[in-house]
Amino acid sequence: MLDNRIVSADPAPSNIPGIAWTTGPIMIGIMLNWGFMGVLAAQIYYYNRTFSRDKKKLKFLVYGLGVLDTLQSTMITADAFHWFVYGFGNTAQLNDIFLNCWDVPFLDAIISLVAQMFYCWRIYVLQNGSLIFPVIIMTVSLTQCGAGITTAVKNNHGKFSLIGSEVVETTIWLVGSVVADVLIACVLTWCLLKSRSKDMPVTHSKVNQIIRLIVETNSITAGVALISVILFFAVPQHSAIIIPSASVIGKMYTNCLVAVLNNRQLGMTENVRSIFNPLSSTSGQSHALSTFRSTITGNSEVGSEPQPVKVQVLQEIQADYEAGETLQDLEQGRTGKRGNSVSV
């Protein structure tokens, strides 16, 4: 009797025409999200081991984004169980969005807003308090975040087949992310090129490396959002095709931001290091110290004539990065004072 039931069972879901256009993008999106979650875990571990002395504000930013991304991956896993475990063979349940409207557009919009706010703050500092570009970028960022949240709310309890109906909100969300990232890359590059003209030539190669990193990381996040826009309009009859790229937008923002922080290096001027070291606990402290060393020779025997005392001083050199000075600037200004011999 059991064999009869198996023979008379309904066809497997894989035999349903067109089901691959739904299950395929969903499965790829889940795997990509967890893959980039692994990359992020390694980056946060490296950050925790290498920059444990950062201020609490910067740590809160990194670990807070890590918590949001972990929450997103957990919710996506719950989606996977809803579609492929508890709803296996149920095409109606497979079409159910479940938590996907919250773990993709909602959390992606929040994470991207936080990352873009961080870059706006760095632009504000590099421009000595100018609000023009930060306000413009923040306006675009808040707009895309609001559109992403609206997309999530409207898709709540909806169907995958109806994702393409929210054209305006989805377009503003994704295009807004692209515009904000391009503006951030352009403005930061301009600020760094200006700072390079004021620094010594020896630092130009480091500035060029930072410019490449800024452009590359923002190009990645803008590129992922742009791919989502293209897929959204290119294949409207298969709305689930947008899931793979949209499901990793948040991961890309966090990975790129932590990658920028993990690339901080000592020995840069404040204009350069402010991109990488915005809230470090070592800001304003001495980063290059030489040891005081003195050698005193003389005759201390009773009755002997006083002998000249030779004092050799190795001067301490300090580089206060908060004031914008470099170690080489200080050394050049004090060259005539080191290694002097004084007869007493």
C-alpha positions in Angstrom: 0.0 0.0 0.0 2.9 2.3 0.7 4.3 1.7 -2.7 1.0 2.6 -4.3 1.1 5.9 -2.5 4.6 6.7 -3.8 3.7 5.8 -7.3 0.6 7.9 -7.3 2.3 10.9 -5.7 2.3 14.3 -7.4 5.2 15.2 -9.7 8.3 16.6 -8.1 8.5 20.4 -8.0 11.5 20.3 -10.4 9.1 19.0 -13.1 6.9 22.1 -12.9 7.5 24.3 -16.0 9.4 27.5 -15.2 10.0 26.7 -11.5 13.7 27.1 -12.0 13.2 30.8 -12.5 12.1 31.0 -8.9 14.1 28.3 -7.1 17.3 29.0 -9.0 17.7 32.7 -8.1 16.6 32.0 -4.5 19.2 29.3 -4.0 22.0 31.4 -5.5 21.0 34.3 -3.3 21.1 32.2 -0.2 24.6 30.8 -1.0 26.0 34.2 -2.0 24.8 35.7 1.2 26.3 33.1 3.4 29.5 33.2 1.4 30.0 36.9 2.0 29.0 36.4 5.6 32.1 34.1 5.9 34.3 36.8 4.4 32.8 39.4 6.8 33.4 37.1 9.8 37.1 36.8 8.8 37.4 40.6 8.4 35.8 41.4 11.7 38.1 38.8 13.4 41.1 40.5 11.9 39.8 44.0 12.9 39.2 42.8 16.5 42.8 41.4 16.8 44.5 44.2 15.0 42.6 47.4 16.1 41.5 46.5 19.6 42.5 50.0 20.8 40.0 51.8 18.6 37.5 54.0 20.3 34.2 52.5 21.3 32.3 54.5 18.6 34.2 52.9 15.8 33.9 49.5 17.4 30.2 50.0 17.8 30.0 50.8 14.1 31.9 47.7 13.0 30.2 45.2 15.4 26.8 46.8 15.0 27.0 46.2 11.2 28.2 42.7 11.9 25.1 42.1 14.1 22.8 43.4 11.3 24.5 41.2 8.7 24.3 38.2 11.0 20.6 38.9 11.6 20.1 39.1 7.8 21.8 35.7 7.2 19.7 34.1 9.9 16.5 35.4 8.5 17.5 34.3 5.0 18.2 30.8 6.4 14.7 30.9 7.9 13.4 31.7 4.4 15.2 28.7 3.0 13.6 26.4 5.5 10.2 27.9 4.8 10.5 27.3 1.1 12.6 24.2 0.7 12.1 22.2 3.9 8.7 22.9 5.5 7.2 23.8 2.1 8.9 21.2 0.0 6.7 20.4 -3.0 4.3 23.2 -2.2 4.5 25.7 -5.0 2.1 28.0 -3.3 4.4 28.3 -0.3 7.4 28.7 -2.6 5.7 31.8 -4.0 5.3 33.2 -0.5 7.8 36.0 0.3 7.8 35.1 4.0 10.7 37.1 5.6 12.4 38.1 2.4 10.9 41.5 2.3 12.6 42.3 5.6 15.9 40.6 5.2 16.7 42.0 1.8 15.2 45.5 1.0 14.7 46.5 4.6 18.1 45.5 6.1 20.0 46.3 2.9 18.7 49.8 3.0 19.6 50.2 6.7 23.1 48.8 6.3 23.8 51.0 3.2 22.6 54.1 5.1 24.9 53.4 8.0 27.9 52.8 5.7 27.2 55.9 3.7 26.8 58.0 6.8 30.3 56.9 7.9 31.7 58.1 4.6 29.8 61.4 4.9 31.4 62.0 8.2 34.9 61.4 6.8 34.2 63.8 4.0 33.0 66.4 6.5 36.3 66.0 8.5 38.5 66.1 5.4 36.8 69.3 4.2 37.4 71.0 7.6 33.7 71.1 8.5 32.2 71.9 5.1 28.6 70.6 4.9 27.9 71.0 1.2 28.9 67.5 -0.1 27.9 65.6 3.1 24.4 67.1 3.0 24.0 66.2 -0.7 25.1 62.6 -0.2 23.1 62.2 3.0 20.0 63.4 1.2 20.5 60.8 -1.5 21.2 58.1 1.1 18.2 58.9 3.2 16.0 58.8 0.0 17.3 55.4 -1.0 16.8 54.1 2.5 13.3 55.4 2.7 12.5 53.8 -0.7 14.0 50.5 0.5 11.9 50.5 3.7 8.8 51.4 1.6 9.5 48.5 -0.7 9.7 46.1 2.2 6.5 47.3 3.8 4.5 47.1 0.5 5.9 43.6 -0.2 5.0 42.3 3.2 2.8 39.2 3.0 3.1 39.4 -0.8 4.2 37.0 -3.5 7.4 36.7 -5.5 5.3 37.0 -8.6 4.3 40.5 -7.5 7.8 41.9 -6.8 7.9 43.6 -10.1 4.8 45.6 -9.2 6.7 48.0 -6.9 8.6 49.7 -9.7 8.9 53.2 -8.4 10.1 52.3 -4.8 12.5 49.6 -6.0 14.0 51.9 -8.7 14.5 54.7 -6.2 16.1 52.4 -3.7 18.6 50.8 -6.1 19.4 53.9 -8.2 19.8 56.0 -5.0 22.4 53.5 -3.8 24.3 53.8 -7.0 24.2 57.6 -7.0 25.3 57.9 -3.4 28.2 55.5 -3.9 29.4 57.3 -7.0 29.3 60.6 -5.2 31.2 59.2 -2.2 33.9 57.8 -4.5 34.3 61.1 -6.4 34.3 63.4 -3.5 36.7 61.3 -1.4 39.0 61.0 -4.4 38.9 64.8 -4.8 39.6 65.4 -1.1 42.6 63.0 -1.2 44.1 64.5 -4.3 43.9 67.9 -2.6 45.6 66.5 0.5 48.3 64.9 -1.7 49.3 68.2 -3.1 50.0 69.5 0.5 51.9 66.4 1.6 55.5 65.4 0.9 56.2 63.5 -2.4 57.1 60.4 -0.4 53.5 60.0 0.7 52.0 60.3 -2.8 52.2 56.6 -3.5 50.3 55.8 -0.3 47.7 58.4 -1.2 47.3 56.8 -4.6 46.8 53.4 -2.9 44.1 54.8 -0.8 42.4 56.4 -3.7 42.4 53.1 -5.6 40.9 51.4 -2.5 38.2 54.0 -2.1 37.2 53.9 -5.8 37.3 50.1 -5.9 35.2 49.5 -2.8 32.5 52.1 -3.8 32.5 50.7 -7.3 31.7 47.3 -6.0 28.7 48.4 -4.0 27.5 50.7 -6.8 28.0 47.9 -9.3 26.0 45.3 -7.3 23.1 47.8 -7.0 23.4 48.6 -10.7 23.2 44.9 -11.6 20.0 44.7 -9.6 18.5 47.6 -11.5 19.4 46.1 -14.9 18.0 42.7 -13.9 14.8 44.3 -12.5 14.0 46.0 -15.8 15.6 43.4 -18.2 13.6 40.4 -17.0 10.3 41.7 -15.7 8.5 38.4 -16.3 10.8 36.7 -13.8 10.8 39.0 -10.8 12.8 36.6 -8.6 15.9 37.1 -10.8 16.8 40.2 -8.8 17.3 38.1 -5.6 20.9 37.0 -6.0 22.3 40.5 -6.4 19.9 42.2 -4.0 20.6 39.7 -1.2 24.3 40.7 -1.0 24.0 44.5 -1.1 24.2 44.8 2.6 27.1 42.3 2.9 29.1 44.2 0.2 28.6 47.5 2.1 29.8 46.1 5.4 32.7 44.1 3.8 33.9 47.2 1.9 33.8 49.4 5.0 35.6 47.0 7.2 38.2 46.4 4.5 38.9 50.2 4.4 39.4 50.2 8.2 41.6 47.1 8.1 43.9 48.8 5.6 45.0 51.5 8.0 48.7 52.0 8.2 51.1 53.9 10.5 53.4 56.5 9.2 50.8 58.5 7.2 50.0 62.1 7.6 46.7 63.0 9.3 45.0 64.0 6.0 45.7 60.6 4.7 45.2 58.5 7.9 41.9 60.2 8.7 40.2 58.1 6.0 41.4 54.9 7.7 41.7 56.0 11.3 38.8 58.3 12.0 38.1 57.5 15.7 41.2 55.7 16.8 42.2 56.0 20.4 45.7 56.9 19.4 44.6 60.1 17.7 46.5 63.0 19.1 49.1 60.9 20.8 52.8 60.3 19.9 53.3 57.6 17.4 57.1 57.8 16.9 59.3 58.0 20.0 63.1 57.8 20.2 64.7 56.8 23.5 66.4 59.4 25.6 70.0 58.4 26.1 72.7 60.3 27.8 76.3 59.3 28.5 78.1 61.2 31.3 81.8 60.7 31.9 84.0 62.4 34.5 86.6 61.9 37.3 85.0 61.7 40.8 88.3 61.0 42.8 88.8 63.2 45.8 91.4 65.9 45.4 91.6 65.6 41.7 91.0 68.6 39.5 87.5 69.1 38.2 87.2 67.5 34.8 84.9 68.6 32.1 81.7 66.6 31.9 80.6 65.5 28.5 76.9 65.2 28.0 75.5 63.5 24.9 71.8 63.9 24.3 69.6 62.0 21.9 66.6 64.2 21.6 63.1 62.8 21.7 61.1 63.3 18.5 57.3 63.3 18.6 54.9 63.3 15.7 51.5 64.7 16.6 49.2 63.5 13.8 46.3 65.3 15.2 48.1 68.6 14.5 48.8 67.4 10.9 52.6 67.2 11.4 54.7 64.3 10.1 57.7 62.7 11.7 59.9 63.9 8.8 58.7 67.5 9.2 59.8 67.4 12.9 63.1 65.8 12.2 64.0 68.4 9.5 63.1 71.2 11.9 65.3 69.8 14.7 68.2 68.5 12.8 70.6 70.9 14.3 69.7 69.9 17.9 70.4 66.2 17.9 73.6 64.6 18.9 75.1 67.9 20.4 78.0 67.7 22.8 78.1 70.2 25.6 81.1 70.8 27.9 80.2 71.8 31.4 
